[in-house]
């Protein structure tokens, strides 16, 4: 019991610090099952702004990059980790098949011992090479010849001649960078208090474990009970750190900003400003999709309606 409690406390500390500032083959579309995650808490990889602002992925010699073949990918994740879902939105948009491994947030046994000292998620193994963190995984994928060729072909087919997306625009344009920062720095953190504001809501958020076949019955019970407790206290501390008094109002205001500035009050189909989404669109979509099946998702998408829901529905079809 001491070991489990220590793991929970470590998870709580890691979550607060970051929030305040898989096994099945998964192809093409994000799964619609409401496997809701506990780990916002422990090992979420919250990418720094600077990592998103530049395509600074160091040179790697993935076999797929050299041959133009689809890379072999295994993704270690928590199902509703927003950063994992940003990564998955890119994987799905690029129609990449990948094996998904759900990590136990209390023990992280799935990462031992091969991941070394790095015990956060997401981690990807791409053509047998370990890549840590969402932005590094995305950079690695976008650096492969296969993905570049696929995306350019997709954009050529989907867009008119006047607004065909380019890789530079997709990844590094002002809009792409702005809404990536928004998704990572603001929107992701606001979801935590909205899904774990009460112990009941937090417990419901961990119901995803019931659908993880690799977890034993005992693990499912301990994860849901201890994880929901940790997340409840973590969400409270996030609210305090960010001076949030009304989490629903704060989330609504954040989505208002996206609707007004990103979608120009519904005049734009995507925040990219053209007829196909960019990385900023995918990031915002991934964060919102991470809570699919929970009340926060219903409130922020279905009940809200309007431009944000119309954009979300387009993104769901695109991804």
Residue pairs with C-beta under 8 A, 6 or more apart in sequence:
4 106
4 222
4 226
5 226
7 42
7 106
7 107
8 106
8 226
8 227
8 229
8 230
9 230
10 42
11 39
11 41
11 42
11 43
11 105
11 106
11 227
11 230
12 41
12 42
12 230
12 233
12 234
14 41
14 42
14 43
14 44
14 120
15 39
15 40
15 41
15 42
15 44
15 192
15 230
15 231
15 234
16 234
16 237
16 238
16 241
18 44
18 46
19 40
19 44
19 46
19 188
19 189
19 192
19 234
19 238
20 189
20 237
20 238
20 241
20 242
21 46
21 185
22 75
22 76
22 77
22 79
22 99
22 100
22 101
22 102
22 103
23 99
23 100
23 101
23 102
23 213
23 214
24 99
24 100
25 97
25 98
25 99
25 100
26 75
26 88
26 91
26 97
26 98
26 99
26 100
27 95
27 97
27 98
28 92
28 95
28 97
29 92
29 319
30 85
30 88
30 89
30 92
30 289
30 319
32 292
33 208
33 211
33 293
34 207
34 208
34 292
34 293
34 294
35 79
35 80
35 102
35 208
35 209
35 211
35 212
36 79
36 80
36 195
36 204
36 205
36 206
36 207
36 208
36 291
36 293
36 294
37 78
37 79
37 80
37 81
37 105
37 205
37 206
37 208
37 290
38 78
38 105
38 205
38 206
38 208
38 209
38 223
38 224
38 227
38 228
38 230
38 231
39 78
39 81
39 103
39 105
39 121
39 227
40 78
40 80
40 81
40 82
40 191
40 192
40 196
40 231
40 234
41 105
41 227
41 230
41 231
41 234
42 105
42 106
42 108
42 119
42 120
43 78
43 103
43 105
43 108
43 119
43 120
43 121
44 78
44 81
44 82
44 83
44 120
44 121
45 83
45 120
45 121
45 122
45 132
45 133
45 134
46 83
46 184
46 188
47 83
47 133
47 134
47 135
47 184
49 181
49 184
49 185
51 133
51 135
51 136
52 135
52 177
52 180
52 181
52 184
53 177
53 181
54 172
55 139
55 142
55 171
55 172
56 139
57 136
57 139
57 140
57 143
60 129
60 131
60 140
60 143
62 71
62 126
62 127
62 129
62 140
62 143
62 144
63 69
63 71
63 127
64 70
64 71
64 72
64 126
64 127
64 144
64 145
64 146
65 71
65 143
65 144
65 145
65 146
66 145
67 145
68 145
68 146
68 149
69 146
70 96
70 97
70 146
71 96
71 126
71 127
71 141
71 144
71 146
71 147
72 126
72 127
72 128
73 91
73 96
73 97
73 98
73 99
73 124
73 125
73 126
73 141
74 98
74 99
74 100
74 101
74 124
74 125
75 84
75 87
75 88
75 91
75 98
75 99
75 100
75 101
75 122
75 123
75 124
75 137
76 101
76 103
76 110
76 111
76 115
76 121
76 122
76 123
76 124
76 125
77 84
77 87
77 88
77 100
77 101
77 102
77 103
77 121
77 122
78 84
78 102
78 103
78 105
78 121
79 102
79 208
79 290
80 195
80 205
80 208
80 290
80 291
81 121
81 122
81 290
82 183
82 187
82 188
82 191
82 286
82 287
82 290
83 121
83 122
83 133
83 134
83 184
83 188
84 121
84 122
84 134
84 290
85 286
85 287
85 289
85 290
86 134
86 138
86 183
86 184
86 282
86 283
86 286
86 287
87 122
87 124
87 134
87 137
87 138
87 286
88 286
89 282
89 283
89 285
89 286
89 289
89 319
90 138
90 141
90 142
90 279
90 282
90 286
91 98
91 141
92 319
93 151
93 277
93 282
93 318
93 319
94 141
94 147
94 150
94 151
95 150
96 141
96 147
98 124
101 110
101 214
102 110
102 212
102 214
102 215
103 110
103 111
103 121
104 110
104 215
104 219
104 223
105 223
105 227
106 219
106 222
106 223
106 226
106 227
108 119
110 214
111 118
111 119
111 123
114 130
115 123
115 130
115 132
118 132
120 132
120 133
122 133
122 134
122 137
123 130
123 131
123 132
123 133
124 130
124 131
124 137
124 140
125 131
126 137
126 140
126 141
131 137
131 140
138 279
141 147
142 148
142 151
142 167
142 171
148 167
151 165
151 167
151 170
152 166
152 167
154 276
155 164
155 165
155 166
155 170
155 276
156 164
158 275
158 276
159 165
159 274
159 275
159 276
160 275
163 274
163 275
163 276
165 272
165 274
165 276
165 278
169 176
169 272
169 274
169 278
170 176
170 272
170 278
170 279
171 278
171 279
173 272
173 278
175 262
175 271
175 272
175 273
175 278
175 280
176 272
176 278
176 279
176 280
177 280
178 280
179 258
179 262
179 271
179 280
179 281
179 283
179 284
180 279
180 280
180 283
182 254
182 257
182 258
182 262
182 280
182 284
183 280
183 283
183 284
183 286
183 287
184 283
184 287
186 254
187 254
187 258
187 284
187 287
187 288
188 287
189 238
189 242
190 244
190 247
190 250
190 251
190 254
191 251
191 287
191 290
191 291
191 296
192 231
192 234
192 235
192 238
193 235
193 236
193 238
193 239
193 244
193 247
193 250
194 247
194 248
194 251
194 291
194 296
194 299
194 300
195 201
195 202
195 205
195 235
195 291
195 294
195 295
195 296
196 202
196 205
196 228
196 231
196 232
196 234
196 235
197 235
197 247
198 232
199 228
199 229
199 232
201 294
201 295
202 228
202 229
202 231
202 232
202 235
203 224
203 225
203 228
204 294
205 228
205 231
205 291
205 294
206 223
206 224
206 227
206 228
206 231
207 224
209 215
209 219
209 220
209 223
209 224
210 220
212 220
215 223
238 244
239 245
239 247
242 250
244 250
248 299
251 296
251 299
251 300
252 300
252 304
255 300
255 304
255 308
258 271
258 284
258 308
259 265
259 266
259 306
259 307
259 308
262 268
262 271
262 280
262 284
263 270
263 271
263 307
263 308
263 311
265 307
266 306
266 307
266 310
269 275
269 311
269 314
270 276
270 277
270 278
270 281
270 311
270 314
270 315
271 277
271 278
271 280
271 281
271 284
271 311
272 278
272 280
272 281
276 318
277 285
277 315
277 318
281 311
281 315
282 315
282 319
285 312
285 315
285 316
285 319
288 297
288 300
288 301
288 312
289 297
289 316
291 297
300 308
301 308
301 309
301 312
302 309
